[in-house]
Amino acid sequence: MPNKKSAQKELRKGIKLKAANKKVADTMKKAAKNNLKQIQANDKSVSESLPKTIQAIDKAAKKGVIKKNNASRKKSRLMKKVNTIK
């Protein structure tokens, strides 16, 4: 346990930020997994759910959960897989 008041506050802030980051990351991962399942099933409706996944990836990058290049790489690889279906 932290001894100083400011250290205690930082600990509380860290816990809240971690929970918020986890929610953003989980949303992004679930959306990507759903799209990958659709791609493996050769489901053509994946193009309808793709914008939401890209939006989730961009939001995670904007909030600092993942880095900008990581987000670009995820989007690129996902689009590459989607384009193989068409």
N, C-alpha and C positions, 0 to 999 in steps of 0.2 A: 504494500500500500504506500502511495506517495505521502510524504510528510507535509509538503507545502500546499497551500490552497490552490496556487496556479497549476501545480502538477496534478492535483485531483481533478481540476476542471479539464485539463488536457486529456486525462484518462477518460472522462465522461464523453468529451467531444469525439475522441478516437473510436469509442464504441458505437456512437451514433453514425459516424461517417462510414465505418466498416459495414454496418447494416445497410446503409443506403447504397454503397458501392456493390454489395452482394446482390441486392435486388436488381440493380441495373445489369450486372453481369449474368445473373440467372435468366433474366428476360431475354438477353441477347443469345445465350446458349440454347435456350429452349426453342427460340424461333429458328436458329440455324439447324438444330437437330430435326425439327419438323420438316424443314425444307430438304434436308439430306434424305430423310425417309421417303419423301415424295419423289425425289430424283431417282432413288433406287427402285421405286415401284413404277418408274416411267409414267408418272402422273403429270399430265400436261397442265394441270391447274396450279402447278408450282409457280408459274409466272404471276399469278394473282397474289400469292402470299409473299413473294419475293420483296416487294417494296417495304413491307413491314419489317422484314428481317434486316434489310439495309438501313432502315431508319433506326432500328435498335442498335446496330453496330455503330452508326454515326453518333448516336446519343452516348454510347459508352465511351467513344473516343473523345467526345466533347467534354465529358465529365471527368476524364482522366483515368477511367477504369482500365482502359487499354490505350496503347500509344497509337498515334496517327498512322504510322506505317503498318502496324499490326492490323488496324481496321481496314486499310486499303488492301492488304494481302488477303484478309478473310473475304472481303467483297469480291475481289478478283477471282479467287478460287471458286467461290460459290457461283458466280456468273458463268465461269468456264464450264462448270458441271451442268448448269441449267441449259446452256447453249448446245450441249451434246444431245439433249433430249429432242430438240426441235428438228 
